[in-house]
Amino acid sequence: MSERIAVIGDWNSILGFRALGLETYPASTSEEAKEILRDLAKENCSVVYLTEQLAKDMSDTIGRYKDALRPAIILIPGREGSLGIGRENIQQAIKRAIGTDI
């Protein structure tokens, strides 16, 4: 079984990932991204990279998969730059895993 890695975001932010061989799913709204994420989770996708610009309005949907084995959702900056959401999520995951902030 091959592991699937997908990237969801606006076209300009995700285009480069296609050159790396990752599956790309352009979305211009958070609603579109939610639907794509749900479909990828049903299809047992292993990793989903999601731009922070879309993720900022998807906390409820992302939260559903926070403790699930698949998909691992990793927030990445979009072409507009970082909003700091991805870093904050990583810090929270570290706190949950080891009990302290590093």
MODELLER restraints for C-alpha pairs under 7 A, 6 or more apart:
rsr = mdl.restraints
at = mdl.atoms
rsr.add(forms.Gaussian(group=physical.xy_distance, feature=features.Distance(at['CA:3:A'], at['CA:46:A']), mean=5.94, stdev=0.5))
rsr.add(forms.Gaussian(group=physical.xy_distance, feature=features.Distance(at['CA:4:A'], at['CA:45:A']), mean=5.08, stdev=0.5))
rsr.add(forms.Gaussian(group=physical.xy_distance, feature=features.Distance(at['CA:4:A'], at['CA:46:A']), mean=5.43, stdev=0.5))
rsr.add(forms.Gaussian(group=physical.xy_distance, feature=features.Distance(at['CA:4:A'], at['CA:47:A']), mean=6.69, stdev=0.5))
rsr.add(forms.Gaussian(group=physical.xy_distance, feature=features.Distance(at['CA:5:A'], at['CA:22:A']), mean=5.81, stdev=0.5))
rsr.add(forms.Gaussian(group=physical.xy_distance, feature=features.Distance(at['CA:5:A'], at['CA:23:A']), mean=6.32, stdev=0.5))
rsr.add(forms.Gaussian(group=physical.xy_distance, feature=features.Distance(at['CA:5:A'], at['CA:45:A']), mean=6.48, stdev=0.5))
rsr.add(forms.Gaussian(group=physical.xy_distance, feature=features.Distance(at['CA:5:A'], at['CA:46:A']), mean=6.02, stdev=0.5))
rsr.add(forms.Gaussian(group=physical.xy_distance, feature=features.Distance(at['CA:5:A'], at['CA:47:A']), mean=4.80, stdev=0.5))
rsr.add(forms.Gaussian(group=physical.xy_distance, feature=features.Distance(at['CA:5:A'], at['CA:48:A']), mean=5.88, stdev=0.5))
rsr.add(forms.Gaussian(group=physical.xy_distance, feature=features.Distance(at['CA:6:A'], at['CA:22:A']), mean=5.79, stdev=0.5))
rsr.add(forms.Gaussian(group=physical.xy_distance, feature=features.Distance(at['CA:6:A'], at['CA:23:A']), mean=4.59, stdev=0.5))
rsr.add(forms.Gaussian(group=physical.xy_distance, feature=features.Distance(at['CA:6:A'], at['CA:24:A']), mean=5.72, stdev=0.5))
rsr.add(forms.Gaussian(group=physical.xy_distance, feature=features.Distance(at['CA:6:A'], at['CA:47:A']), mean=6.32, stdev=0.5))
rsr.add(forms.Gaussian(group=physical.xy_distance, feature=features.Distance(at['CA:6:A'], at['CA:48:A']), mean=4.80, stdev=0.5))
rsr.add(forms.Gaussian(group=physical.xy_distance, feature=features.Distance(at['CA:6:A'], at['CA:49:A']), mean=6.17, stdev=0.5))
rsr.add(forms.Gaussian(group=physical.xy_distance, feature=features.Distance(at['CA:7:A'], at['CA:14:A']), mean=6.57, stdev=0.5))
rsr.add(forms.Gaussian(group=physical.xy_distance, feature=features.Distance(at['CA:7:A'], at['CA:23:A']), mean=6.21, stdev=0.5))
rsr.add(forms.Gaussian(group=physical.xy_distance, feature=features.Distance(at['CA:7:A'], at['CA:24:A']), mean=4.85, stdev=0.5))
rsr.add(forms.Gaussian(group=physical.xy_distance, feature=features.Distance(at['CA:7:A'], at['CA:25:A']), mean=6.03, stdev=0.5))
rsr.add(forms.Gaussian(group=physical.xy_distance, feature=features.Distance(at['CA:7:A'], at['CA:48:A']), mean=5.61, stdev=0.5))
rsr.add(forms.Gaussian(group=physical.xy_distance, feature=features.Distance(at['CA:7:A'], at['CA:49:A']), mean=4.56, stdev=0.5))
rsr.add(forms.Gaussian(group=physical.xy_distance, feature=features.Distance(at['CA:7:A'], at['CA:50:A']), mean=5.88, stdev=0.5))
rsr.add(forms.Gaussian(group=physical.xy_distance, feature=features.Distance(at['CA:8:A'], at['CA:24:A']), mean=6.16, stdev=0.5))
rsr.add(forms.Gaussian(group=physical.xy_distance, feature=features.Distance(at['CA:8:A'], at['CA:25:A']), mean=4.84, stdev=0.5))
rsr.add(forms.Gaussian(group=physical.xy_distance, feature=features.Distance(at['CA:8:A'], at['CA:26:A']), mean=5.78, stdev=0.5))
rsr.add(forms.Gaussian(group=physical.xy_distance, feature=features.Distance(at['CA:8:A'], at['CA:27:A']), mean=6.54, stdev=0.5))
rsr.add(forms.Gaussian(group=physical.xy_distance, feature=features.Distance(at['CA:8:A'], at['CA:33:A']), mean=6.69, stdev=0.5))
rsr.add(forms.Gaussian(group=physical.xy_distance, feature=features.Distance(at['CA:8:A'], at['CA:49:A']), mean=6.19, stdev=0.5))
rsr.add(forms.Gaussian(group=physical.xy_distance, feature=features.Distance(at['CA:8:A'], at['CA:50:A']), mean=4.89, stdev=0.5))
rsr.add(forms.Gaussian(group=physical.xy_distance, feature=features.Distance(at['CA:8:A'], at['CA:51:A']), mean=6.59, stdev=0.5))
rsr.add(forms.Gaussian(group=physical.xy_distance, feature=features.Distance(at['CA:9:A'], at['CA:25:A']), mean=6.74, stdev=0.5))
rsr.add(forms.Gaussian(group=physical.xy_distance, feature=features.Distance(at['CA:9:A'], at['CA:26:A']), mean=5.25, stdev=0.5))
rsr.add(forms.Gaussian(group=physical.xy_distance, feature=features.Distance(at['CA:9:A'], at['CA:27:A']), mean=5.32, stdev=0.5))
rsr.add(forms.Gaussian(group=physical.xy_distance, feature=features.Distance(at['CA:9:A'], at['CA:50:A']), mean=6.04, stdev=0.5))
rsr.add(forms.Gaussian(group=physical.xy_distance, feature=features.Distance(at['CA:9:A'], at['CA:51:A']), mean=5.25, stdev=0.5))
rsr.add(forms.Gaussian(group=physical.xy_distance, feature=features.Distance(at['CA:9:A'], at['CA:54:A']), mean=6.81, stdev=0.5))
rsr.add(forms.Gaussian(group=physical.xy_distance, feature=features.Distance(at['CA:10:A'], at['CA:26:A']), mean=5.23, stdev=0.5))
rsr.add(forms.Gaussian(group=physical.xy_distance, feature=features.Distance(at['CA:10:A'], at['CA:27:A']), mean=5.32, stdev=0.5))
rsr.add(forms.Gaussian(group=physical.xy_distance, feature=features.Distance(at['CA:10:A'], at['CA:28:A']), mean=5.51, stdev=0.5))
rsr.add(forms.Gaussian(group=physical.xy_distance, feature=features.Distance(at['CA:11:A'], at['CA:26:A']), mean=5.15, stdev=0.5))
rsr.add(forms.Gaussian(group=physical.xy_distance, feature=features.Distance(at['CA:12:A'], at['CA:79:A']), mean=6.86, stdev=0.5))
rsr.add(forms.Gaussian(group=physical.xy_distance, feature=features.Distance(at['CA:13:A'], at['CA:78:A']), mean=5.20, stdev=0.5))
rsr.add(forms.Gaussian(group=physical.xy_distance, feature=features.Distance(at['CA:13:A'], at['CA:79:A']), mean=5.11, stdev=0.5))
rsr.add(forms.Gaussian(group=physical.xy_distance, feature=features.Distance(at['CA:14:A'], at['CA:24:A']), mean=6.54, stdev=0.5))
rsr.add(forms.Gaussian(group=physical.xy_distance, feature=features.Distance(at['CA:17:A'], at['CA:24:A']), mean=6.99, stdev=0.5))
rsr.add(forms.Gaussian(group=physical.xy_distance, feature=features.Distance(at['CA:18:A'], at['CA:24:A']), mean=6.06, stdev=0.5))
rsr.add(forms.Gaussian(group=physical.xy_distance, feature=features.Distance(at['CA:27:A'], at['CA:33:A']), mean=5.56, stdev=0.5))
rsr.add(forms.Gaussian(group=physical.xy_distance, feature=features.Distance(at['CA:29:A'], at['CA:54:A']), mean=6.70, stdev=0.5))
rsr.add(forms.Gaussian(group=physical.xy_distance, feature=features.Distance(at['CA:30:A'], at['CA:54:A']), mean=5.10, stdev=0.5))
rsr.add(forms.Gaussian(group=physical.xy_distance, feature=features.Distance(at['CA:30:A'], at['CA:57:A']), mean=6.24, stdev=0.5))
rsr.add(forms.Gaussian(group=physical.xy_distance, feature=features.Distance(at['CA:30:A'], at['CA:58:A']), mean=6.52, stdev=0.5))
rsr.add(forms.Gaussian(group=physical.xy_distance, feature=features.Distance(at['CA:34:A'], at['CA:61:A']), mean=6.73, stdev=0.5))
rsr.add(forms.Gaussian(group=physical.xy_distance, feature=features.Distance(at['CA:41:A'], at['CA:70:A']), mean=6.89, stdev=0.5))
rsr.add(forms.Gaussian(group=physical.xy_distance, feature=features.Distance(at['CA:41:A'], at['CA:71:A']), mean=5.94, stdev=0.5))
rsr.add(forms.Gaussian(group=physical.xy_distance, feature=features.Distance(at['CA:44:A'], at['CA:70:A']), mean=6.59, stdev=0.5))
rsr.add(forms.Gaussian(group=physical.xy_distance, feature=features.Distance(at['CA:44:A'], at['CA:71:A']), mean=6.94, stdev=0.5))
rsr.add(forms.Gaussian(group=physical.xy_distance, feature=features.Distance(at['CA:45:A'], at['CA:70:A']), mean=6.70, stdev=0.5))
rsr.add(forms.Gaussian(group=physical.xy_distance, feature=features.Distance(at['CA:45:A'], at['CA:71:A']), mean=5.68, stdev=0.5))
rsr.add(forms.Gaussian(group=physical.xy_distance, feature=features.Distance(at['CA:46:A'], at['CA:70:A']), mean=5.33, stdev=0.5))
rsr.add(forms.Gaussian(group=physical.xy_distance, feature=features.Distance(at['CA:46:A'], at['CA:71:A']), mean=4.68, stdev=0.5))
rsr.add(forms.Gaussian(group=physical.xy_distance, feature=features.Distance(at['CA:46:A'], at['CA:72:A']), mean=6.24, stdev=0.5))
rsr.add(forms.Gaussian(group=physical.xy_distance, feature=features.Distance(at['CA:47:A'], at['CA:71:A']), mean=5.07, stdev=0.5))
rsr.add(forms.Gaussian(group=physical.xy_distance, feature=features.Distance(at['CA:47:A'], at['CA:72:A']), mean=4.72, stdev=0.5))
rsr.add(forms.Gaussian(group=physical.xy_distance, feature=features.Distance(at['CA:47:A'], at['CA:73:A']), mean=6.05, stdev=0.5))
rsr.add(forms.Gaussian(group=physical.xy_distance, feature=features.Distance(at['CA:48:A'], at['CA:71:A']), mean=6.31, stdev=0.5))
rsr.add(forms.Gaussian(group=physical.xy_distance, feature=features.Distance(at['CA:48:A'], at['CA:72:A']), mean=6.10, stdev=0.5))
rsr.add(forms.Gaussian(group=physical.xy_distance, feature=features.Distance(at['CA:48:A'], at['CA:73:A']), mean=4.87, stdev=0.5))
rsr.add(forms.Gaussian(group=physical.xy_distance, feature=features.Distance(at['CA:48:A'], at['CA:74:A']), mean=6.20, stdev=0.5))
rsr.add(forms.Gaussian(group=physical.xy_distance, feature=features.Distance(at['CA:49:A'], at['CA:73:A']), mean=5.87, stdev=0.5))
rsr.add(forms.Gaussian(group=physical.xy_distance, feature=features.Distance(at['CA:49:A'], at['CA:74:A']), mean=4.79, stdev=0.5))
rsr.add(forms.Gaussian(group=physical.xy_distance, feature=features.Distance(at['CA:49:A'], at['CA:75:A']), mean=5.76, stdev=0.5))
rsr.add(forms.Gaussian(group=physical.xy_distance, feature=features.Distance(at['CA:49:A'], at['CA:76:A']), mean=6.51, stdev=0.5))
rsr.add(forms.Gaussian(group=physical.xy_distance, feature=features.Distance(at['CA:50:A'], at['CA:73:A']), mean=6.92, stdev=0.5))
rsr.add(forms.Gaussian(group=physical.xy_distance, feature=features.Distance(at['CA:50:A'], at['CA:74:A']), mean=6.14, stdev=0.5))
rsr.add(forms.Gaussian(group=physical.xy_distance, feature=features.Distance(at['CA:50:A'], at['CA:75:A']), mean=4.89, stdev=0.5))
rsr.add(forms.Gaussian(group=physical.xy_distance, feature=features.Distance(at['CA:50:A'], at['CA:76:A']), mean=5.93, stdev=0.5))
rsr.add(forms.Gaussian(group=physical.xy_distance, feature=features.Distance(at['CA:51:A'], at['CA:75:A']), mean=5.58, stdev=0.5))
rsr.add(forms.Gaussian(group=physical.xy_distance, feature=features.Distance(at['CA:51:A'], at['CA:76:A']), mean=4.84, stdev=0.5))
rsr.add(forms.Gaussian(group=physical.xy_distance, feature=features.Distance(at['CA:51:A'], at['CA:77:A']), mean=5.46, stdev=0.5))
rsr.add(forms.Gaussian(group=physical.xy_distance, feature=features.Distance(at['CA:51:A'], at['CA:78:A']), mean=5.23, stdev=0.5))
rsr.add(forms.Gaussian(group=physical.xy_distance, feature=features.Distance(at['CA:52:A'], at['CA:75:A']), mean=5.61, stdev=0.5))
rsr.add(forms.Gaussian(group=physical.xy_distance, feature=features.Distance(at['CA:52:A'], at['CA:76:A']), mean=5.74, stdev=0.5))
rsr.add(forms.Gaussian(group=physical.xy_distance, feature=features.Distance(at['CA:52:A'], at['CA:77:A']), mean=5.48, stdev=0.5))
rsr.add(forms.Gaussian(group=physical.xy_distance, feature=features.Distance(at['CA:52:A'], at['CA:78:A']), mean=6.47, stdev=0.5))
rsr.add(forms.Gaussian(group=physical.xy_distance, feature=features.Distance(at['CA:52:A'], at['CA:83:A']), mean=6.48, stdev=0.5))
rsr.add(forms.Gaussian(group=physical.xy_distance, feature=features.Distance(at['CA:52:A'], at['CA:85:A']), mean=6.42, stdev=0.5))
rsr.add(forms.Gaussian(group=physical.xy_distance, feature=features.Distance(at['CA:52:A'], at['CA:86:A']), mean=6.85, stdev=0.5))
rsr.add(forms.Gaussian(group=physical.xy_distance, feature=features.Distance(at['CA:53:A'], at['CA:78:A']), mean=6.57, stdev=0.5))
rsr.add(forms.Gaussian(group=physical.xy_distance, feature=features.Distance(at['CA:65:A'], at['CA:71:A']), mean=6.92, stdev=0.5))
rsr.add(forms.Gaussian(group=physical.xy_distance, feature=features.Distance(at['CA:75:A'], at['CA:86:A']), mean=4.77, stdev=0.5))
rsr.add(forms.Gaussian(group=physical.xy_distance, feature=features.Distance(at['CA:76:A'], at['CA:86:A']), mean=6.24, stdev=0.5))
rsr.add(forms.Gaussian(group=physical.xy_distance, feature=features.Distance(at['CA:91:A'], at['CA:101:A']), mean=6.84, stdev=0.5))
rsr.add(forms.Gaussian(group=physical.xy_distance, feature=features.Distance(at['CA:94:A'], at['CA:101:A']), mean=6.75, stdev=0.5))
rsr.add(forms.Gaussian(group=physical.xy_distance, feature=features.Distance(at['CA:95:A'], at['CA:101:A']), mean=5.28, stdev=0.5))
